């Protein structure tokens, strides 16, 4: 007798259908799927590993406090119970390990880039402060020069780490290696200080990262998977890679060019601009709220020239001992003067997690 012809067995089948309908309404309407379900032939999908939230911290100049902030943020997130990995991707001037209690490293990310190990787990170190560390090496000649395919593998491997959050310290320049990692992150943070020259550096970093993103619009890492449009590619290159800086167009001017000569590319341009949402962090600000004037200047020029929305995460104080010539090799200062630093750090961390939550990254709780 077929399975469903017996009254008791029909009751069991109906219960199974009801339960299936609760989880997948389409399943209850498909008899073939039910037959497969009832004969035990449905294979359970392997649980998908949740990718970590990747936070990249960049800036066009050095000595602005990126490494100390990276270490401090990583320690704070680890103390909050998140499995956190700090990665030093300042491949030409790595020093993050010093802030996390490792004067020397046996293995670094350069071992992975040089194919001495297949995984980043093989170069990961535990720290006494909480987060795990993937350190870099600044003494290797050519350490900052890696091929694009290797960079893609590095970012894929970072996203496969068994962690909740990865905090990446980038180099203080606008080389492609720095920009590509910055663009691959979920939260893109650009650090500046209260001095005017670093404001220009922050804008330059944001602009060059955007230009790099536009020029990679047909690359394998892009959201776009269709055929390349040679006219659109040429328009982007002419606007962003001109021989003289005075010849560079603003993004609104580029958009008008695309509207006239490659109209189908407008949607791609707008989608790229919408997805590119960098954040500004102003370091060494005496009082909370004083970061707003420099931030507003950067925000205004980014909106006008780049058609990009920039948000501010806040500021950190110029705590005694944090100056470049007298900074402690500690991720979080423990002096009385550091209380304001730690308070603002916590606020910044919460804003980062809120931003990730709004972007669809469920790392808030």
Residue frames relative to the residue before (quaternion, step in Angstrom):
aa qw qx qy qz dx dy dz
X 1.0000 0.0000 0.0000 0.0000 0.00 0.00 0.00
X 0.4958 -0.6576 0.4680 0.3206 3.61 -0.82 0.93
X 0.6883 -0.5283 0.3162 0.3835 3.51 -1.19 0.68
X 0.7730 0.4058 -0.2112 0.4396 3.60 0.72 -1.05
X 0.5556 0.6297 -0.3993 0.3678 3.62 1.22 -0.02
X 0.6274 0.5098 -0.3417 0.4792 3.61 1.15 -0.43
X 0.5516 -0.6523 0.3965 0.3363 3.65 -0.79 0.97
X 0.6780 0.4869 -0.3079 0.4567 3.59 0.85 -0.92
X 0.6763 0.4878 -0.2961 0.4658 3.55 1.00 -0.85
X 0.5998 0.5446 -0.3618 0.4613 3.59 1.13 -0.60
X 0.6245 0.5378 -0.3326 0.4584 3.56 1.07 -0.73
X 0.6373 0.5167 -0.3211 0.4730 3.57 1.01 -0.84
X 0.6526 0.5236 -0.3135 0.4490 3.57 0.95 -0.90
X 0.6522 0.5178 -0.3150 0.4552 3.59 0.98 -0.85
X 0.6215 0.5290 -0.3357 0.4703 3.58 1.05 -0.77
X 0.6567 0.5092 -0.3140 0.4592 3.56 0.95 -0.88
X 0.6453 0.5184 -0.3222 0.4594 3.56 1.00 -0.82
X 0.6370 0.5309 -0.3246 0.4551 3.57 0.98 -0.84
X 0.6712 0.4861 -0.2989 0.4732 3.58 0.91 -0.92
X 0.6456 0.5201 -0.3273 0.4533 3.57 0.97 -0.83
X 0.6521 0.5324 -0.3138 0.4393 3.55 0.99 -0.84
X 0.5916 0.5735 -0.3619 0.4360 3.58 1.15 -0.61
X 0.7570 0.3776 -0.2001 0.4943 3.58 0.98 -0.84
X 0.7994 0.0162 0.0143 0.6005 3.58 1.09 -0.69
X 0.3152 -0.7898 0.4903 0.1908 3.60 -0.10 1.23
X 0.6362 0.5500 -0.3379 0.4225 3.59 1.04 -0.69
X 0.5914 0.6012 -0.3646 0.3949 3.57 1.13 -0.60
X 0.6703 0.5129 -0.3067 0.4400 3.59 0.95 -0.85
X 0.6912 0.4662 -0.2835 0.4738 3.58 1.18 -0.44
X 0.6728 0.4788 -0.2847 0.4868 3.60 1.26 -0.03
X 0.2989 -0.7954 0.4961 0.1786 3.63 -0.15 1.22
X 0.6330 0.5460 -0.3534 0.4197 3.60 0.99 -0.75
X 0.6387 0.5081 -0.3270 0.4765 3.55 1.04 -0.75
X 0.6454 0.5206 -0.3280 0.4527 3.57 1.05 -0.73
X 0.6202 0.5274 -0.3520 0.4619 3.55 1.02 -0.73
X 0.6491 0.5075 -0.3128 0.4725 3.54 1.00 -0.84
X 0.6400 0.5315 -0.3197 0.4535 3.56 1.00 -0.88
X 0.7083 0.4827 -0.2702 0.4386 3.58 0.87 -0.99
X 0.6940 0.4381 -0.2859 0.4946 3.59 1.11 -0.51
X 0.5309 -0.6778 0.3844 0.3331 3.57 1.30 0.20
X 0.4755 0.7068 -0.4167 0.3175 3.57 1.23 0.37
X 0.5081 0.6370 -0.4392 0.3783 3.63 1.22 -0.10
X 0.2482 -0.7708 0.5715 0.1328 3.55 -0.77 1.04
X 0.3939 -0.7148 0.5243 0.2429 3.53 -0.82 0.94
X 0.4423 -0.6904 0.5051 0.2694 3.52 -0.88 0.96
X 0.5158 -0.6230 0.4866 0.3302 3.52 -1.10 0.72
X 0.5200 -0.6376 0.4505 0.3467 3.60 -0.91 0.78
X 0.3948 -0.7216 0.5211 0.2278 3.55 -0.88 0.98
X 0.4034 -0.7147 0.5136 0.2504 3.56 -0.78 1.04
X 0.4328 -0.6991 0.5139 0.2446 3.53 -0.87 0.98
X 0.3750 -0.7370 0.5154 0.2248 3.56 -0.74 1.02
X 0.5134 -0.6456 0.4588 0.3305 3.58 -1.07 0.64
X 0.4990 -0.5845 0.5404 0.3425 3.51 -1.31 0.39
X 0.1669 -0.7999 0.5723 0.0696 3.60 -0.70 1.08
X 0.0888 -0.7845 0.6138 -0.0018 3.55 -0.73 1.18
X 0.0945 -0.7989 0.5931 0.0330 3.60 -0.69 1.07
X 0.1539 -0.7921 0.5889 0.0468 3.55 -0.92 0.99
X 0.0600 0.8240 -0.5546 0.0992 3.55 -0.43 1.25
X 0.0514 0.7665 -0.6394 0.0307 3.50 -1.40 0.01
X 0.5095 -0.7005 0.4155 0.2774 3.56 -0.98 0.81
X 0.7526 0.3080 -0.1898 0.5502 3.59 1.24 -0.21
X 0.4626 -0.6695 0.5079 0.2826 3.53 -1.27 0.42
X 0.7819 0.3659 -0.2528 0.4369 3.55 -1.37 0.01
X 0.4972 0.6314 -0.4561 0.3822 3.58 0.94 0.86
X 0.6449 -0.5834 0.3030 0.3897 3.59 1.26 0.20
X 0.3116 0.7830 -0.4965 0.2081 3.62 1.19 0.34
X 0.6972 0.4922 -0.2955 0.4293 3.58 0.81 -0.97
X 0.6501 0.5022 -0.3195 0.4723 3.59 0.96 -0.83
X 0.6565 0.4946 -0.3153 0.4743 3.59 0.97 -0.80
X 0.6271 0.5393 -0.3379 0.4491 3.60 0.95 -0.84
X 0.6793 0.4824 -0.2890 0.4716 3.57 0.86 -0.97
X 0.6717 0.5059 -0.3015 0.4494 3.58 0.89 -0.92
X 0.6510 0.5055 -0.3128 0.4721 3.58 0.97 -0.84
X 0.6537 0.5152 -0.3161 0.4553 3.59 0.94 -0.87
X 0.6501 0.5056 -0.3153 0.4715 3.59 0.97 -0.83
X 0.6515 0.5177 -0.3222 0.4514 3.59 0.91 -0.87
X 0.6722 0.4931 -0.3021 0.4623 3.59 0.88 -0.90
X 0.6381 0.5134 -0.3241 0.4735 3.58 1.06 -0.73
X 0.6471 0.5159 -0.3158 0.4641 3.58 1.00 -0.79
X 0.6475 0.5112 -0.3068 0.4746 3.58 1.20 -0.55
X 0.6171 -0.5878 0.3295 0.4065 3.57 1.29 0.04
X 0.5446 0.6051 -0.4140 0.4073 3.60 1.22 0.16
X 0.4383 -0.6684 0.5315 0.2805 3.54 -0.99 0.85
X 0.0138 -0.8524 0.5150 -0.0895 3.52 -0.20 1.37
X 0.1080 -0.7626 0.6358 0.0499 3.53 -1.10 0.85
X 0.1963 -0.7504 0.6215 0.1106 3.57 -0.92 0.97
X 0.0926 -0.8088 0.5808 0.0044 3.58 -0.76 1.07
X 0.2392 -0.7616 0.5876 0.1321 3.56 -0.85 1.00
X 0.0177 0.8122 -0.5799 0.0606 3.56 -0.35 1.27
X 0.3877 0.6296 -0.5340 0.4101 3.53 1.17 0.71
X 0.1327 -0.8795 0.4509 0.0740 3.53 0.53 1.26
X 0.7140 0.4299 -0.2727 0.4807 3.59 1.14 -0.37
X 0.8106 0.1472 -0.0703 0.5624 3.62 1.20 -0.28
X 0.0814 0.8529 -0.5103 0.0746 3.55 0.91 0.95
X 0.1309 0.7902 -0.5932 0.0812 3.57 -0.99 0.89
X 0.3697 0.7594 -0.4753 0.2464 3.60 1.24 0.08
X 0.6075 0.5844 -0.3570 0.4024 3.59 1.04 -0.74
X 0.6201 0.5595 -0.3512 0.4231 3.58 1.06 -0.65
X 0.6710 0.4884 -0.2945 0.4737 3.58 1.10 -0.65
X 0.7304 0.3912 -0.2257 0.5125 3.57 1.24 -0.30
X 0.6845 -0.5652 0.2723 0.3713 3.54 1.11 0.73
X 0.6241 0.5055 -0.3562 0.4776 3.61 1.18 0.44
X 0.2312 -0.7956 0.5427 0.1383 3.63 -0.08 1.20
X 0.7850 0.0888 -0.0372 0.6120 3.57 1.13 -0.74
X 0.2346 -0.7663 0.5846 0.1262 3.52 -1.20 0.61
X 0.4167 -0.6961 0.5267 0.2537 3.55 -1.00 0.82
X 0.7953 0.0880 -0.0099 0.5997 3.55 1.04 -0.83
X 0.1081 -0.7999 0.5891 0.0371 3.56 -1.10 0.68
X 0.6961 -0.4467 0.3503 0.4395 3.54 -1.32 0.08
X 0.5605 0.6060 -0.3856 0.4123 3.57 1.20 -0.45
X 0.5862 0.5589 -0.3728 0.4527 3.60 1.14 -0.53
X 0.6400 0.4984 -0.3182 0.4907 3.58 1.08 -0.68
X 0.6790 0.4944 -0.2958 0.4550 3.58 0.89 -0.91
X 0.7039 0.4246 -0.2556 0.5088 3.58 1.15 -0.58
X 0.4872 -0.7146 0.3847 0.3224 3.57 1.35 0.31
X 0.3587 0.7178 -0.5137 0.3037 3.57 1.09 0.71
X 0.7624 0.1016 -0.0872 0.6331 3.55 1.32 -0.28
X 0.4512 -0.7186 0.4692 0.2447 3.57 -1.06 0.74
X 0.7740 0.2828 -0.1453 0.5476 3.57 1.20 -0.42
X 0.5183 -0.6171 0.4895 0.3330 3.54 -1.26 0.40
X 0.5144 0.6311 -0.4243 0.3963 3.58 1.20 -0.33
X 0.6470 0.5516 -0.3135 0.4229 3.55 1.12 -0.67
X 0.7391 0.3503 -0.2256 0.5293 3.60 1.22 -0.28
X 0.4883 0.6818 -0.4189 0.3481 3.57 1.28 0.15
X 0.1556 -0.7854 0.5961 0.0602 3.56 -1.03 0.86
X 0.4210 -0.6489 0.5645 0.2880 3.55 -1.20 0.59
X 0.1736 -0.7718 0.5993 0.1229 3.59 -1.16 0.53
X 0.5618 -0.6155 0.4363 0.3394 3.55 -1.19 0.51
X 0.6575 0.5360 -0.3042 0.4335 3.59 1.25 -0.30
X 0.7136 -0.4618 0.2616 0.4573 3.62 1.22 -0.10
X 0.7654 0.3333 -0.2325 0.4990 3.62 0.53 -1.03
X 0.4499 -0.6238 0.5510 0.3239 3.53 -1.26 0.40
X 0.2829 -0.7846 0.5416 0.1050 3.55 -1.17 0.63
X 0.0729 -0.7099 0.6975 0.0653 3.50 -1.16 0.83
X 0.1622 -0.8448 0.5074 0.0508 3.53 -0.14 1.32
X 0.3562 -0.7073 0.5677 0.2249 3.51 -1.37 0.23
X 0.3320 -0.7198 0.5718 0.2115 3.54 -1.32 0.17
X 0.2326 -0.8020 0.5384 0.1133 3.56 -0.71 1.06
X 0.6340 0.5713 -0.3280 0.4050 3.59 1.23 -0.24
X 0.5663 0.6049 -0.3850 0.4064 3.59 1.28 -0.10
X 0.4121 -0.7131 0.5128 0.2424 3.58 -0.69 1.10
X 0.8242 0.1754 -0.1509 0.5169 3.57 -0.79 1.01
X 0.3281 0.7770 -0.4899 0.2202 3.58 1.24 0.25
X 0.6984 0.4859 -0.2809 0.4441 3.57 1.07 -0.67
X 0.6525 0.5031 -0.3140 0.4717 3.59 1.26 -0.08
X 0.1774 0.7746 -0.5847 0.1634 3.58 -0.32 1.25
X 0.5598 -0.6283 0.4332 0.3229 3.54 -1.13 0.70
X 0.6345 -0.5645 0.3670 0.3796 3.55 -1.19 0.55
X 0.6344 0.5318 -0.3392 0.4468 3.59 0.96 -0.79
X 0.6515 0.5046 -0.3168 0.4697 3.57 1.02 -0.77
X 0.6155 0.5396 -0.3428 0.4610 3.58 1.08 -0.69
X 0.6410 0.5184 -0.3257 0.4630 3.57 0.97 -0.84
X 0.6526 0.5005 -0.3178 0.4718 3.57 0.97 -0.83
X 0.6147 0.5483 -0.3455 0.4496 3.58 1.02 -0.78
X 0.6987 0.4614 -0.2843 0.4670 3.60 0.84 -0.91
X 0.6186 0.5239 -0.3494 0.4699 3.60 1.04 -0.68
X 0.6660 0.4991 -0.3011 0.4655 3.55 0.99 -0.85
X 0.6126 0.5330 -0.3464 0.4697 3.60 1.03 -0.72
X 0.6892 0.4803 -0.2834 0.4626 3.58 0.95 -0.85
X 0.6694 0.4776 -0.3084 0.4782 3.59 1.20 -0.29
X 0.4208 0.7133 -0.4678 0.3087 3.60 1.27 0.02
X 0.4455 -0.6629 0.5327 0.2800 3.55 -1.14 0.70
X 0.4287 0.6730 -0.4669 0.3812 3.55 0.30 1.31
X 0.4688 -0.6422 0.5231 0.3068 3.53 -1.32 0.28
X 0.8032 0.0601 0.0187 0.5924 3.56 1.00 -0.89
X 0.1038 -0.7454 0.6547 0.0706 3.54 -1.15 0.76
X 0.1174 -0.7845 0.6076 0.0390 3.57 -0.79 1.07
X 0.1150 -0.8323 0.5422 0.0096 3.58 -0.51 1.22
X 0.2445 -0.7478 0.6070 0.1124 3.53 -0.89 1.08
X 0.1614 -0.8201 0.5460 0.0582 3.59 -0.52 1.18
X 0.6321 -0.5417 0.4018 0.3814 3.53 -1.29 0.30
X 0.5036 -0.6721 0.4660 0.2783 3.55 -1.22 0.55
X 0.6032 0.5110 -0.3940 0.4688 3.57 0.66 1.11
X 0.4707 -0.6715 0.4943 0.2883 3.56 -1.29 -0.13
X 0.2208 0.7727 -0.5540 0.2173 3.57 1.01 0.80
X 0.6506 -0.5418 0.3596 0.3923 3.57 -1.17 0.56
X 0.6071 0.5606 -0.3650 0.4289 3.60 1.00 -0.72
X 0.6646 0.4865 -0.2929 0.4857 3.57 1.00 -0.82
X 0.6949 0.4927 -0.2835 0.4405 3.58 0.80 -1.02
X 0.6550 0.5276 -0.3251 0.4324 3.60 0.94 -0.82
X 0.6565 0.4795 -0.3116 0.4918 3.58 1.00 -0.77
X 0.6146 0.5546 -0.3348 0.4501 3.57 1.01 -0.83
X 0.7053 0.4733 -0.2642 0.4570 3.58 0.87 -0.97
X 0.6602 0.5195 -0.3087 0.4461 3.59 1.13 -0.58
X 0.5728 0.6157 -0.3745 0.3905 3.61 1.25 -0.26
X 0.5461 -0.5992 0.4775 0.3388 3.55 -1.33 0.32
X 0.7629 0.1648 -0.0780 0.6202 3.56 1.01 -0.91
X 0.1206 -0.8056 0.5798 0.0190 3.57 -0.60 1.21
X 0.0367 -0.8306 0.5528 -0.0559 3.53 -0.33 1.30
X 0.1275 -0.7791 0.6119 0.0476 3.57 -0.84 1.03
X 0.2247 -0.7973 0.5503 0.1049 3.55 -0.70 1.11
X 0.0096 0.7539 -0.6568 0.0090 3.51 -1.17 0.76
X 0.3413 -0.7084 0.5621 0.2564 3.59 -1.26 -0.08
X 0.6952 -0.4735 0.3356 0.4242 3.57 -1.26 -0.21
X 0.5797 0.5923 -0.3826 0.4082 3.62 1.23 -0.05
X 0.5921 -0.6307 0.3699 0.3388 3.62 -0.94 0.89
X 0.6479 0.5411 -0.3478 0.4080 3.61 0.93 -0.78
X 0.6633 0.4843 -0.3188 0.4731 3.59 1.07 -0.61
X 0.5466 0.5806 -0.4049 0.4474 3.61 1.20 -0.35
X 0.6500 0.4940 -0.3036 0.4912 3.56 0.99 -0.87
X 0.6356 0.5355 -0.3268 0.4500 3.57 1.03 -0.79
X 0.6475 0.5145 -0.3190 0.4628 3.58 0.99 -0.81
X 0.6543 0.4978 -0.3145 0.4745 3.58 0.93 -0.86
X 0.6416 0.5295 -0.3236 0.4509 3.58 0.94 -0.86
X 0.6445 0.5176 -0.3182 0.4642 3.57 0.98 -0.85
X 0.6642 0.5031 -0.3028 0.4626 3.59 0.87 -0.96
X 0.6670 0.5092 -0.2999 0.4538 3.58 0.93 -0.91
X 0.7126 0.4550 -0.2785 0.4556 3.59 0.76 -0.97
X 0.6064 0.5291 -0.3594 0.4724 3.58 1.10 -0.58
X 0.6446 0.5053 -0.3223 0.4747 3.59 1.00 -0.77
X 0.6462 0.5108 -0.3254 0.4643 3.59 0.91 -0.85
X 0.6364 0.5164 -0.3237 0.4727 3.57 1.02 -0.78
X 0.6454 0.5231 -0.3168 0.4577 3.58 0.97 -0.85
X 0.6618 0.5005 -0.3065 0.4664 3.58 0.95 -0.83
X 0.6948 0.4711 -0.2809 0.4652 3.58 0.96 -0.82
X 0.6796 0.4262 -0.2891 0.5224 3.59 1.27 -0.23
X 0.3131 0.7986 -0.4759 0.1941 3.60 1.23 0.29
X 0.7295 0.3526 -0.2284 0.5397 3.60 1.21 -0.44
X 0.4441 0.7034 -0.4464 0.3298 3.58 1.25 0.26
X 0.6716 -0.5214 0.3420 0.4002 3.61 -1.23 0.33
X 0.6644 0.5072 -0.3052 0.4563 3.60 1.16 -0.48
X 0.5394 0.6577 -0.3851 0.3582 3.59 1.28 -0.25
X 0.5853 -0.5606 0.4539 0.3703 3.55 -1.29 0.41
X 0.6617 0.5064 -0.2999 0.4645 3.59 1.16 -0.61
X 0.1148 -0.8269 0.5503 0.0146 3.58 -0.73 1.09
X 0.5154 0.6558 -0.4137 0.3650 3.59 1.24 0.15
X 0.7175 -0.4167 0.3167 0.4596 3.58 -1.28 -0.17
X 0.5445 -0.6234 0.4539 0.3301 3.55 -1.15 0.64
X 0.2926 -0.7236 0.6015 0.1702 3.53 -1.14 0.75
X 0.3370 -0.7867 0.4730 0.2093 3.63 -0.27 1.20
X 0.6312 0.5282 -0.3482 0.4488 3.61 1.04 -0.65
X 0.6596 0.4949 -0.3038 0.4772 3.57 0.93 -0.89
X 0.6308 0.5316 -0.3361 0.4545 3.58 0.97 -0.83
X 0.6744 0.4983 -0.3010 0.4542 3.59 0.89 -0.92
X 0.6424 0.5237 -0.3290 0.4525 3.60 0.95 -0.81
X 0.6537 0.5052 -0.3110 0.4698 3.58 0.97 -0.85
X 0.6682 0.5002 -0.3051 0.4585 3.56 0.91 -0.90
X 0.6529 0.5163 -0.3200 0.4524 3.59 0.92 -0.83
X 0.7026 0.4753 -0.2659 0.4580 3.57 1.04 -0.75
X 0.8062 0.3248 -0.1292 0.4773 3.59 1.03 -0.75
X 0.7600 0.2938 -0.1897 0.5478 3.61 1.17 -0.29
X 0.1837 0.7979 -0.5479 0.1712 3.58 0.93 0.86
X 0.6097 -0.5887 0.3915 0.3583 3.55 -1.13 0.68
X 0.7817 0.2081 -0.1185 0.5758 3.58 0.98 -0.79
X 0.5502 -0.6453 0.4107 0.3351 3.57 -0.91 0.86
X 0.6118 0.5640 -0.3576 0.4239 3.59 1.12 -0.58
X 0.6486 0.5276 -0.3150 0.4492 3.58 1.23 -0.42
X 0.5129 0.6624 -0.4236 0.3447 3.58 1.20 -0.26
X 0.3607 -0.7351 0.5376 0.2012 3.53 -0.99 0.90
X 0.4822 -0.5756 0.5459 0.3716 3.51 -1.32 0.19
X 0.6314 -0.5386 0.3890 0.3999 3.56 -1.21 0.38
X 0.6141 0.5277 -0.3758 0.4507 3.67 0.95 -0.62
X 0.6434 0.5041 -0.3257 0.4752 3.60 1.05 -0.73
X 0.6235 0.5242 -0.3318 0.4758 3.58 1.04 -0.76
X 0.6434 0.5307 -0.3268 0.4445 3.56 0.93 -0.85
X 0.6505 0.5052 -0.3193 0.4688 3.59 0.99 -0.78
X 0.6150 0.5388 -0.3364 0.4672 3.59 1.06 -0.75
X 0.6684 0.4926 -0.2947 0.4730 3.56 0.92 -0.93
X 0.6257 0.5468 -0.3408 0.4398 3.59 0.98 -0.79
X 0.7210 0.4459 -0.2466 0.4696 3.57 1.01 -0.82
X 0.8245 0.2942 -0.1087 0.4709 3.60 0.93 -0.88
X 0.7938 0.0889 -0.0513 0.5995 3.62 1.18 -0.39
X 0.0798 -0.8800 0.4651 0.0546 3.52 0.83 1.07
X 0.6248 0.5543 -0.3500 0.4241 3.60 1.04 -0.67
X 0.6334 0.5514 -0.3309 0.4304 3.58 1.22 -0.35
X 0.4540 0.7063 -0.4462 0.3096 3.60 1.24 -0.17
X 0.6560 0.5173 -0.3174 0.4487 3.57 0.92 -0.87
X 0.6428 0.5168 -0.3191 0.4667 3.58 1.02 -0.79
X 0.6461 0.5134 -0.3191 0.4660 3.57 0.97 -0.85
X 0.6870 0.4860 -0.2906 0.4554 3.58 0.81 -0.98
X 0.6441 0.5178 -0.3242 0.4603 3.58 1.00 -0.78
X 0.6418 0.5190 -0.3166 0.4675 3.58 1.04 -0.78
X 0.6680 0.4971 -0.2985 0.4664 3.58 0.92 -0.89
X 0.6547 0.5197 -0.3117 0.4518 3.58 0.99 -0.83
X 0.6940 0.4820 -0.2782 0.4568 3.58 0.99 -0.83
X 0.6637 0.4927 -0.3004 0.4760 3.58 1.17 -0.52
X 0.1665 0.7964 -0.5530 0.1792 3.57 -0.09 1.32
X 0.0666 -0.8276 0.5568 0.0252 3.61 0.15 1.21
X 0.3039 -0.7262 0.5893 0.1815 3.52 -1.32 0.43
X 0.2837 -0.7384 0.5894 0.1641 3.55 -1.18 0.66
X 0.0438 -0.7468 0.6627 0.0353 3.54 -1.14 0.80
X 0.1988 -0.7884 0.5751 0.0904 3.58 -0.71 1.10
X 0.1866 -0.8037 0.5612 0.0662 3.56 -0.55 1.20
X 0.8263 0.2449 -0.1922 0.4694 3.54 -1.33 0.48
X 0.3741 0.6821 -0.5189 0.3543 3.54 0.83 1.10
X 0.4839 -0.7191 0.4167 0.2739 3.56 -0.63 1.14
X 0.8202 0.1028 -0.0201 0.5624 3.58 0.75 -1.02
X 0.5477 -0.6058 0.4656 0.3409 3.55 -1.07 0.78
X 0.7261 0.3727 -0.3083 0.4887 3.55 -0.90 0.96
X 0.6080 0.5691 -0.3551 0.4248 3.58 1.18 -0.49
X 0.5552 0.6108 -0.3956 0.4028 3.59 1.25 -0.16
X 0.5317 0.6858 -0.3934 0.3036 3.59 1.19 -0.45
X 0.6504 0.5173 -0.3579 0.4257 3.69 0.80 -0.77
X 0.7032 0.4230 -0.3090 0.4807 3.67 0.73 -0.85
X 0.6288 0.5336 -0.3466 0.4469 3.58 1.00 -0.74
X 0.6514 0.5240 -0.3252 0.4420 3.59 0.89 -0.89
X 0.6294 0.5269 -0.3430 0.4568 3.59 1.03 -0.73
X 0.6653 0.4884 -0.3010 0.4778 3.58 0.92 -0.92
X 0.6514 0.5311 -0.3133 0.4421 3.57 0.92 -0.92
X 0.6660 0.5234 -0.3035 0.4362 3.58 0.93 -0.93
X 0.7051 0.4503 -0.2822 0.4695 3.59 0.83 -0.93
X 0.6110 0.5402 -0.3528 0.4586 3.61 1.09 -0.62
X 0.6622 0.4971 -0.3049 0.4704 3.56 0.99 -0.81
X 0.7061 0.4778 -0.2706 0.4470 3.58 0.90 -0.92
X 0.7887 0.3475 -0.1751 0.4761 3.58 0.76 -1.02
X 0.7935 0.3225 -0.1421 0.4961 3.59 1.07 -0.75
X 0.3164 -0.7558 0.5037 0.2737 3.61 1.24 -0.32
X 0.4977 0.6451 -0.4099 0.4101 3.55 1.13 0.75
X 0.3221 -0.7282 0.5718 0.1978 3.55 -1.01 0.83
X 0.0949 -0.7887 0.6073 0.0128 3.56 -0.81 1.08
X 0.1743 -0.7851 0.5886 0.0828 3.58 -0.94 0.92
X 0.3557 -0.7265 0.5510 0.2050 3.55 -1.22 0.56
X 0.3049 -0.7613 0.5488 0.1619 3.56 -0.88 0.99
X 0.6695 -0.4634 0.3135 0.4887 3.58 1.23 -0.32
X 0.4389 -0.6797 0.5234 0.2671 3.54 -1.25 -0.45
X 0.2697 -0.7145 0.6178 0.1875 3.50 -1.38 0.30
X 0.4812 -0.6929 0.4507 0.2919 3.61 -0.99 0.74
X 0.4959 -0.6064 0.5261 0.3309 3.51 -1.33 0.35
X 0.0927 -0.8386 0.5363 0.0204 3.55 0.41 1.26
X 0.5424 -0.6080 0.4536 0.3612 3.64 -0.93 0.76
X 0.7489 0.3439 -0.2788 0.4931 3.53 -0.91 0.97
X 0.6488 0.5264 -0.3259 0.4424 3.59 1.23 -0.21
X 0.4422 0.6776 -0.4747 0.3463 3.57 1.22 -0.01
X 0.6601 -0.5655 0.3190 0.3779 3.55 -1.08 0.78
X 0.7287 0.4512 -0.2596 0.4449 3.59 0.96 -0.74
X 0.7954 0.2508 -0.1212 0.5384 3.60 1.21 -0.27
X 0.3434 0.7680 -0.4838 0.2412 3.58 1.07 0.62
X 0.4284 -0.6956 0.5082 0.2725 3.59 -0.97 0.73
X 0.4257 -0.6697 0.5359 0.2883 3.55 -1.16 0.56
X 0.4526 0.6347 -0.4840 0.3977 3.54 0.50 1.26
X 0.4842 -0.6772 0.4579 0.3119 3.61 -0.98 0.69
X 0.7924 0.1062 -0.0378 0.5995 3.58 0.96 -0.83
X 0.3908 -0.7360 0.5014 0.2328 3.56 -0.67 1.06
X 0.2654 -0.7933 0.5348 0.1195 3.57 -1.03 0.77
X 0.4705 0.6661 -0.4549 0.3577 3.59 1.21 0.26
X 0.6714 -0.4904 0.3595 0.4237 3.56 -1.26 0.27
X 0.6407 0.5452 -0.3260 0.4312 3.57 1.08 -0.74
X 0.6428 0.5602 -0.3217 0.4116 3.59 1.20 -0.45
X 0.4397 0.7154 -0.4625 0.2844 3.61 1.20 -0.14
X 0.6493 0.5053 -0.3188 0.4705 3.57 0.97 -0.82
X 0.6129 0.5493 -0.3367 0.4574 3.58 1.04 -0.81
X 0.6995 0.4746 -0.2739 0.4587 3.57 0.81 -1.02
X 0.6260 0.5391 -0.3352 0.4528 3.57 1.04 -0.74
X 0.6974 0.4492 -0.2770 0.4850 3.57 0.88 -0.92
X 0.5897 0.5701 -0.3647 0.4407 3.59 1.08 -0.66
X 0.6503 0.5119 -0.3125 0.4664 3.57 0.95 -0.87
X 0.6406 0.5196 -0.3255 0.4622 3.59 0.98 -0.81
X 0.6535 0.5115 -0.3092 0.4644 3.57 0.97 -0.87
X 0.6398 0.5251 -0.3241 0.4580 3.58 0.96 -0.86
X 0.6557 0.5071 -0.3111 0.4649 3.59 0.96 -0.84
X 0.6521 0.5046 -0.3202 0.4665 3.59 1.01 -0.77
X 0.6142 0.5374 -0.3440 0.4643 3.58 1.07 -0.70
X 0.6846 0.4755 -0.2848 0.4733 3.58 0.88 -0.93
X 0.6131 0.5324 -0.3450 0.4708 3.59 1.08 -0.67
X 0.6553 0.5063 -0.3095 0.4674 3.58 0.97 -0.88
X 0.6423 0.5140 -0.3204 0.4696 3.58 1.00 -0.81
X 0.6341 0.5338 -0.3199 0.4589 3.56 1.02 -0.82
X 0.6719 0.4938 -0.2929 0.4679 3.58 0.97 -0.85
X 0.6669 0.4866 -0.2949 0.4811 3.58 1.17 -0.58
X 0.6200 -0.5637 0.3449 0.4230 3.57 1.26 -0.06
X 0.5382 0.5839 -0.4153 0.4437 3.57 1.29 0.12
X 0.2332 -0.8144 0.5192 0.1131 3.59 -0.42 1.20
X 0.3155 0.7445 -0.5231 0.2694 3.56 0.44 1.24
X 0.4040 0.7507 -0.4555 0.2563 3.57 1.25 0.14
X 0.7524 0.3884 -0.2181 0.4852 3.58 0.86 -0.92
